[in-house]
């Protein structure tokens, strides 16, 4: 056989690019949560706003973000910072105007970034017009909220209808002297629960979705989904331990079998999805529906259902719920499998590391775990969801009792506010090392800026070759590879602290993602664990504490040293934005050698 033909054959074999399956935008995008109060203040009042988000919108595009999700920006007394809505179709003046929202939309569209809104269907503010009219029994609002008569105790005193508690502790029922009944509030007293047994209320809430879809939003994150429906028998919920006496209506002491995860909840989600699908079917642009539910996996997986048209995805909080700073490689593997093994066939995974309700990764798992965890969630199959600030490894702020504003924190009192408060993970974004980290020109911000912003900020990390931000950007670029988007996943734990993910797709480059999650340096010889691994691989991404840097070559036949809490993404070849050629170093040398040999032979002959 002609040697030139052999060379061409070898090159062609390793460069075949199979046609990938077309994925929808939400499957290929990274979704980035913006907490508006803390992102960027444009007018110097100490609170972030829509104009501030627009001002910094290039940040999304520079990172490679496909969609942002805004925490609530609707008209509100802001007692729970937007999750107590007094008008679902108006912008709160704290954040700006409807014109500001339209301007932000145009800016994001010009950058190719979609926008999702927070939808809060379980409750409104007691200042909402609907509630004010429901108190007065003005139809059709009479049944828009959950109202019940009280009952009499053994002394003839009026007491709530049952023992249900609200999430912040205390009775879930509040007496309305004007109406002469109790109303249900599973959260704050000023957040009455909406009644989805009222068809008029359900249609009202579907019209809220239509209002924002008509304006052009790309979907919704549905808040507190598992609380939407309650058992209508309104019986007492059982104590987890009947032997413990509870006189203080402590939420954690009840088994909430009647107020959470009711089957009717999924029917309401189907109604919301149907509205989104109305608009999707008009122009083919999917309007996304995401559901938030910190629920056991058997309930969470039921939000999935493309057949019944429920959510496109329920948020996957397993990496928050089940991981801590002592989690081993096996623990992490099991946590990943808990989701993948229970996800119904044909559905799409997602991975969440943080949000406005949970400690930041650097606080929860340690600063050195920022890159490994961002590496993990971006290299796993599925959609990555990032909370603002995690791309630079922000740490929870130190908030004094007198600075605490979170109602959950304040409700716990000075003794427990540090345990309960969500303020530390909501502190303003660190843009630079200037006053207030570039967030605001105000002397005082709504929450104090973390004092470490002088060295932990975006501008500093942009200027460095290796930083959390640079690693994050690289990881998001790698997600354009068909292998990461659609390839198979295999997980290996060669030791208690080493986790290796392999991502493979026929005729495309293979990735090996190596994480050392332990507290000591570990070594591994990759060729001893993977029989088909190339002799050499290239480093495509590395944590800032890794021995190896991006574009280094790794000899897979000798020990690979992994510093504690470090991560590497290795590749068998090079991906060039659509044209894949697997060109490992030995292969390149081999082809060059064959070419030289052929040239010499031809010259001699």
C-alpha positions in Angstrom: 0.0 0.0 0.0 1.3 3.5 -0.9 2.8 5.1 2.2 1.1 8.5 1.4 -2.2 6.7 1.4 -1.5 5.2 4.8 -0.7 8.7 6.2 -3.9 10.1 4.8 -5.9 7.2 6.2 -4.4 7.7 9.7 -5.2 11.4 9.6 -8.7 10.9 8.4 -9.5 8.2 11.0 -8.6 10.5 13.9 -10.4 13.6 12.4 -13.9 12.2 11.7 -16.6 14.5 13.1 -19.9 12.8 13.6 -22.9 15.0 13.2 -24.0 15.9 16.8 -27.6 15.9 17.9 -29.1 19.3 18.0 -29.8 20.5 21.6 -32.1 23.2 22.8 -30.7 26.5 24.0 -31.3 25.8 27.7 -29.4 22.5 27.4 -26.3 24.2 26.0 -26.4 27.4 28.1 -25.0 28.2 31.5 -27.7 29.9 33.5 -26.4 32.6 35.8 -28.4 33.8 38.8 -28.3 37.6 39.4 -29.4 38.8 42.8 -30.3 42.3 41.7 -30.0 44.0 45.1 -26.3 43.0 45.2 -25.1 43.0 41.6 -24.6 46.7 40.7 -26.0 50.0 42.0 -26.3 52.6 39.3 -27.8 55.5 41.2 -25.8 55.5 44.4 -28.6 54.5 46.8 -26.7 51.5 48.1 -29.0 48.9 46.4 -28.5 47.2 43.1 -30.9 47.9 40.3 -31.8 47.1 36.7 -29.6 49.9 35.2 -26.7 48.5 37.2 -27.2 45.0 35.6 -27.4 46.6 32.2 -24.2 48.6 32.9 -22.3 45.4 33.6 -24.1 43.1 31.1 -20.9 42.5 29.1 -19.7 40.4 32.0 -22.2 37.7 31.1 -21.1 37.7 27.5 -17.4 37.7 28.4 -17.9 34.6 30.6 -20.0 32.8 28.0 -23.3 32.9 29.9 -26.3 31.9 27.8 -29.1 33.1 30.2 -29.5 35.1 33.4 -32.2 34.5 36.0 -33.2 37.5 38.0 -34.3 37.2 41.6 -37.6 39.1 42.2 -37.8 42.6 40.9 -41.6 43.1 41.2 -43.4 45.7 43.3 -43.1 44.7 46.9 -42.8 46.0 50.5 -39.5 44.1 50.4 -39.9 42.7 53.9 -38.5 39.4 52.4 -36.6 41.3 49.7 -38.9 40.7 46.8 -40.5 37.4 47.7 -43.4 39.3 49.2 -45.0 40.6 46.0 -47.7 43.3 46.0 -48.1 43.5 42.3 -46.8 40.8 39.9 -46.9 42.9 36.8 -45.0 46.0 38.0 -41.4 46.7 38.7 -40.5 47.9 42.2 -39.1 51.4 42.1 -36.1 50.2 44.1 -34.9 48.4 41.0 -36.2 50.9 38.4 -39.0 51.1 35.9 -40.5 49.0 33.1 -38.6 51.2 30.7 -35.4 50.1 32.5 -36.4 46.5 32.2 -37.0 46.9 28.4 -33.6 48.6 28.1 -32.0 45.7 29.9 -33.7 43.2 27.6 -32.4 45.0 24.5 -28.9 45.0 25.9 -29.0 41.3 26.8 -30.5 40.4 23.4 -27.7 42.3 21.6 -25.2 40.1 23.6 -27.0 36.9 22.9 -28.1 36.5 26.5 -31.6 35.3 27.5 -33.5 36.4 30.5 -35.5 34.4 33.1 -37.7 35.8 35.9 -38.4 34.5 39.3 -42.1 33.5 39.6 -43.4 33.3 43.2 -46.7 31.5 43.0 -47.1 30.2 46.6 -47.9 33.5 48.3 -48.2 37.2 47.8 -47.7 40.2 50.1 -50.6 41.0 52.4 -50.4 44.5 50.7 -51.5 43.0 47.4 -54.8 44.3 46.1 -56.1 40.7 45.8 -55.5 40.1 49.5 -57.0 43.4 50.6 -60.2 42.5 48.6 -60.2 38.9 49.9 -60.2 40.2 53.5 -63.4 42.2 52.6 -64.9 39.1 50.7 -65.0 41.0 47.4 -65.6 38.4 44.7 -63.8 36.8 42.9 -61.0 37.5 45.4 -62.9 36.0 48.3 -61.3 32.6 47.7 -57.9 33.7 46.3 -56.3 32.9 49.6 -56.6 30.0 52.1 -59.1 31.0 54.8 -60.5 28.9 57.7 -62.5 29.3 60.8 -60.7 28.8 64.1 -61.7 26.3 66.7 -62.2 26.4 70.5 -59.9 24.9 73.0 -60.9 23.3 76.3 -61.2 26.7 77.9 -63.4 28.1 75.1 -60.7 30.2 73.6 -60.4 30.6 69.9 -57.3 28.9 68.5 -56.0 28.3 64.9 -57.6 25.5 62.8 -54.7 23.1 63.3 -51.1 22.8 64.4 -49.5 23.8 61.1 -46.3 26.0 61.5 -44.7 28.5 59.2 -41.2 28.1 58.0 -39.8 30.8 60.3 -41.5 29.0 63.4 -44.8 29.9 64.9 -48.3 29.1 63.8 -49.0 29.1 60.0 -52.3 30.8 60.7 -53.0 34.4 61.3 -56.4 35.8 62.5 -58.0 38.6 60.5 -60.5 40.5 62.7 -62.0 42.2 59.7 -62.8 38.9 57.9 -63.4 36.9 61.0 -61.2 34.0 59.8 -57.6 32.7 59.9 -55.5 32.9 56.7 -52.7 30.5 56.0 -49.1 31.7 55.6 -46.4 29.0 55.3 -43.8 31.8 55.4 -44.0 35.3 57.0 -47.2 36.6 58.5 -47.2 39.2 55.7 -47.0 36.5 53.0 -50.5 34.9 52.8 -50.7 31.7 50.8 -52.6 31.7 47.5 -55.4 29.2 47.1 -55.0 27.1 44.0 -58.4 25.4 44.6 -59.8 28.6 43.1 -59.9 28.3 39.3 -60.1 32.1 39.1 -56.8 32.4 41.1 -55.1 29.9 38.9 -56.1 31.7 35.8 -54.9 35.0 37.3 -51.5 33.5 38.0 -51.3 32.1 34.4 -52.1 35.6 33.1 -49.1 36.9 35.1 -46.9 34.5 33.2 -48.5 35.6 29.9 -47.9 39.3 30.8 -44.1 38.7 31.0 -44.0 36.3 28.1 -45.7 38.9 26.0 -42.9 41.3 27.0 -40.4 38.8 25.8 -38.9 36.9 28.7 -37.5 33.5 28.0 -38.9 31.6 31.0 -39.2 31.3 34.7 -37.7 29.9 37.9 -40.7 28.8 40.0 -40.1 29.6 43.7 -41.0 27.3 46.6 -42.9 24.9 44.4 -43.4 22.1 47.0 -45.6 24.4 49.2 -48.1 25.4 46.5 -50.8 22.9 47.4 -52.0 21.8 50.9 -54.2 18.9 52.0 -57.7 20.2 52.2 -58.8 18.1 55.1 -56.6 20.5 57.2 -55.8 17.9 59.9 -52.9 18.3 62.3 -49.5 17.3 61.0 -47.7 14.6 63.1 -44.8 15.3 65.4 -41.6 13.7 64.2 -41.0 12.6 67.8 -44.3 12.4 69.8 -42.4 12.3 73.0 -41.0 15.9 72.5 -43.3 18.5 73.9 -43.5 21.6 71.6 -45.2 24.7 72.9 -43.5 27.1 70.5 -44.7 25.9 67.1 -41.2 24.9 66.0 -41.3 24.1 62.3 -38.6 21.4 62.4 -40.5 19.3 64.9 -43.3 18.4 62.5 -43.4 15.9 59.7 -44.9 18.1 57.0 -46.9 15.4 55.2 -49.9 17.7 54.6 -48.3 21.0 53.6 -45.5 19.9 51.2 -45.1 17.7 48.1 -48.8 17.2 47.6 -49.8 15.4 44.3 -51.9 18.4 43.2 -48.7 20.5 43.1 -47.6 18.7 39.9 -50.9 19.5 38.3 -50.4 23.2 38.9 -46.9 23.0 37.4 -48.5 21.4 34.3 -50.8 24.4 34.1 -47.8 26.8 34.2 -45.9 24.7 31.7 -48.9 24.8 29.3 -48.7 28.6 29.3 -44.9 28.5 28.5 -45.6 26.0 25.7 -48.3 28.3 24.2 -45.5 30.8 23.4 -42.9 28.1 22.5 -45.3 26.7 19.9 -45.7 30.1 18.3 -42.1 30.7 17.3 -40.1 27.6 18.2 -38.2 29.5 20.9 -38.5 27.4 24.1 -39.8 29.3 27.2 -38.1 27.5 30.0 -39.7 26.4 33.3 -37.5 25.5 36.3 -38.9 24.5 39.6 -37.3 25.0 43.0 -38.0 22.3 45.6 -35.7 21.2 48.4 -37.5 17.8 48.5 -36.5 14.1 48.7 -35.5 12.8 45.3 -38.7 10.7 44.9 -40.7 13.9 45.0 -38.2 16.1 43.1 -38.0 13.7 40.1 -41.8 14.0 39.6 -41.3 17.6 38.4 -39.6 16.1 35.4 -42.1 14.9 32.8 -41.9 15.8 29.1 -44.8 13.5 28.6 -47.1 15.3 31.1 -45.4 18.6 30.3 -44.2 19.6 33.8 -40.9 21.4 34.4 -38.1 21.2 31.9 -35.9 20.7 34.9 -36.3 20.8 38.7 -33.3 22.4 40.3 -30.8 19.8 41.5 -29.5 20.9 45.0 -27.8 17.6 45.8 -24.3 19.1 45.7 -25.5 21.7 48.3 -27.5 19.3 50.4 -25.2 16.3 50.6 -21.7 17.8 50.3 -19.5 19.3 53.0 -15.8 20.0 53.5 -15.1 16.4 54.5 -16.9 14.7 51.5 -14.7 12.1 49.8 -14.5 11.3 46.1 -16.9 8.4 46.7 -19.3 10.7 48.5 -19.3 13.1 45.5 -19.7 10.2 43.0 -22.7 8.9 45.0 -24.2 12.4 45.2 -24.0 12.7 41.4 -25.4 9.2 40.9 -28.3 10.0 43.2 -29.6 12.5 40.6 -28.6 10.6 37.5 -29.9 7.3 38.6 -33.3 8.8 39.6 -33.7 11.1 36.6 -36.4 9.6 34.4 -35.2 8.4 31.0 -34.9 11.1 28.3 -34.7 14.0 30.8 -31.9 16.5 31.2 -29.7 17.0 34.3 -28.6 20.2 35.9 -26.1 21.1 38.6 -26.4 23.8 41.2 -23.5 24.9 43.6 -25.1 27.9 45.3 -27.8 30.5 45.4 -29.1 33.4 47.5 -30.3 30.9 50.3 -27.2 29.0 50.9 -23.6 29.5 52.0 -21.2 30.1 49.2 -18.9 27.3 47.9 -15.7 29.0 49.4 -17.4 29.2 52.8 -19.1 25.8 52.7 -16.3 23.7 51.2 -13.2 25.9 51.5 -11.6 28.5 49.1 -9.5 25.9 47.4 -12.6 23.9 46.4 -13.9 26.8 44.2 -12.2 25.6 41.0 -12.7 21.9 41.6 -16.4 22.4 42.1 -16.8 24.8 39.2 -14.9 22.2 37.1 -17.2 19.4 38.3 -20.5 21.2 37.5 -19.4 22.4 34.1 -17.9 19.1 32.9 -20.8 16.9 34.0 -23.6 16.2 31.5 -26.4 18.7 31.8 -27.0 22.4 32.4 -24.8 24.4 34.8 -26.4 27.0 37.0 -24.1 29.5 38.7 -24.9 32.0 41.4 -23.3 35.5 40.9 -19.9 35.7 42.6 -19.1 32.0 42.4 -17.0 32.6 39.2 -14.5 34.6 41.3 -14.8 32.5 44.5 -16.6 35.1 46.7 -16.8 34.2 50.4 -19.8 34.8 52.7 -19.6 38.2 54.3 -19.3 38.8 58.1 -22.6 40.4 59.2 -23.1 41.7 62.7 -26.5 41.4 64.5 -27.1 45.1 64.1 -26.5 44.8 60.3 -28.8 41.7 59.9 -31.8 42.3 57.6 -32.9 38.8 56.6 -36.2 38.1 58.3 -35.2 34.5 58.9 -32.0 35.7 60.6 -33.8 38.3 62.7 -36.5 35.9 63.7 -33.9 33.7 65.3 -32.7 36.5 67.5 -29.2 37.4 68.4 -28.4 34.0 69.7 -29.2 32.2 66.4 -29.0 34.8 63.7 -25.6 33.5 62.4 -27.1 30.1 61.9 -30.3 31.3 60.3 -29.4 34.4 58.3 -29.0 34.3 54.6 -27.4 37.8 54.5 -23.8 36.6 54.3 -24.2 34.9 50.9 -26.1 38.0 49.6 -23.4 40.6 50.1 -22.6 42.9 47.0 -20.6 41.7 44.1 -16.8 42.5 44.0 -16.1 44.3 40.8 -12.8 45.9 41.8 -10.7 47.0 44.8 -12.2 50.5 45.0 -14.8 51.8 47.5 -17.6 49.2 48.1 -15.8 46.9 45.6 -17.1 49.1 42.7 -20.7 48.0 43.6 -21.9 51.4 44.7 -20.8 55.0 45.4 -23.0 55.2 48.5 -21.4 55.6 51.9 -23.6 52.7 53.1 -24.8 49.7 51.1 -27.9 47.6 51.9 -25.5 44.9 53.2 -21.9 45.6 54.0 -19.4 44.7 51.3 -17.0 41.9 52.3 -13.8 43.4 53.6 -11.7 41.0 51.5 -12.7 42.7 48.3 -9.4 44.5 48.2 -7.8 41.3 46.9 -10.8 39.1 45.9 -12.4 41.0 43.0 -13.1 40.6 39.3 -10.7 43.2 38.0 -7.8 41.6 39.9 -8.6 38.2 38.6 -9.0 39.4 35.0 -5.5 40.8 35.1 -4.0 37.5 36.2 -3.1 34.5 34.0 -4.4 32.1 36.5 -7.4 32.9 38.7 -10.8 31.5 39.6 -12.3 33.8 36.9 -9.9 32.6 34.2 -10.5 29.0 35.1 -14.3 29.6 35.0 -14.1 31.2 31.6 -12.0 28.4 30.2 -14.4 25.8 31.6 -17.4 27.5 29.9 -15.5 27.5 26.6 -14.9 23.8 26.9 -18.6 23.2 27.2 -18.9 24.0 23.4 -17.2 20.7 22.8 -19.7 18.1 21.6 -18.2 15.6 24.0 -19.0 17.8 27.0 -22.4 18.7 25.6 -23.5 15.1 24.7 -20.8 12.6 25.5 -21.1 9.6 27.8 -20.1 9.9 31.5 -18.1 7.4 33.4 -16.9 8.0 37.0 -13.9 6.4 38.7 -12.6 6.6 42.3 -9.1 5.1 42.2 -8.7 6.3 45.8 -10.9 7.8 48.6 -10.0 11.3 47.5 -9.4 11.1 43.7 -12.5 11.4 41.4 -12.0 11.0 37.7 -14.7 11.7 35.2 -14.4 10.5 31.6 -16.5 12.2 28.9 -16.5 10.3 25.6 -18.2 10.8 22.3 -17.5 8.7 19.2 -15.2 10.5 16.7 -14.6 13.4 19.1 -12.0 14.1 21.7 -12.1 12.4 25.1 -11.9 14.3 28.3 -10.5 13.1 31.6 -11.5 15.4 34.6 -9.3 14.7 37.6 -10.2 16.1 41.0 -8.3 15.6 44.3 -10.8 16.5 47.0 -8.6 15.4 49.9 -6.3 17.4 52.2 -3.1 15.8 51.0 -1.2 15.5 47.7 -2.3 12.4 45.7 -0.6 10.8 42.7 -2.1 8.6 40.1 -0.8 6.9 36.9 -3.6 7.2 34.5 -2.4 4.5 32.1 -2.8 1.9 35.0 -6.5 2.7 35.4 -7.5 3.4 31.8 -6.4 0.9 29.1 -7.2 3.2 26.2 -5.7 6.4 27.5 -3.2 8.1 25.1 0.4 8.3 26.1 0.1 12.0 26.2 -2.8 14.4 27.0 -3.0 18.1 27.0 -4.2 20.2 30.0 -7.3 22.0 28.9 -8.1 23.6 32.3 -6.5 23.6 35.7 -7.4 25.0 39.1 -5.2 27.8 40.3 -3.5 25.6 42.8 -2.7 22.8 40.3 0.9 21.8 39.5 0.1 21.9 35.8 -1.1 24.8 33.8 -3.3 25.0 30.7 -1.7 23.7 27.5 0.9 21.6 29.5 1.3 18.0 28.2 0.8 15.1 30.6 2.6 11.8 30.2 0.0 9.3 31.3 2.5 6.5 32.0 4.2 8.3 34.9 2.7 9.5 38.3 0.5 12.5 38.0 0.8 14.7 41.1 -2.4 16.4 42.3 -2.2 19.0 45.0 -4.9 19.0 47.7 -8.2 20.4 46.5 -7.0 20.7 42.9 -8.5 19.8 39.6 -7.4 19.3 35.9 -9.3 18.8 32.7 -7.2 16.7 30.3 -8.0 16.1 26.7 -6.9 13.5 24.2 -6.9 16.1 21.4 -7.7 19.6 20.4 -11.2 21.0 19.8 -11.4 23.9 17.4 -14.9 25.2 17.8 -16.6 22.6 15.7 -13.9 20.8 13.8 -12.4 18.1 16.0 -9.1 16.5 15.2 -7.7 14.1 17.8 -4.0 14.9 17.6 -2.2 13.5 20.6 1.5 14.4 20.8 2.8 10.9 19.9 0.4 10.6 17.0 1.6 14.0 15.6 5.2 12.8 15.9 4.3 9.5 14.2 2.7 11.2 11.3 5.6 13.5 10.9 8.0 10.6 11.1 6.1 8.7 8.4 6.1 11.7 6.2 9.9 12.2 6.6 10.5 8.4 6.0 8.3 8.4 2.9 10.1 11.5 1.5 13.5 9.9 2.1 12.5 6.6 0.5 11.0 8.4 -2.5 14.2 10.5 -2.9 16.5 7.5 -2.7 14.4 5.5 -5.2 
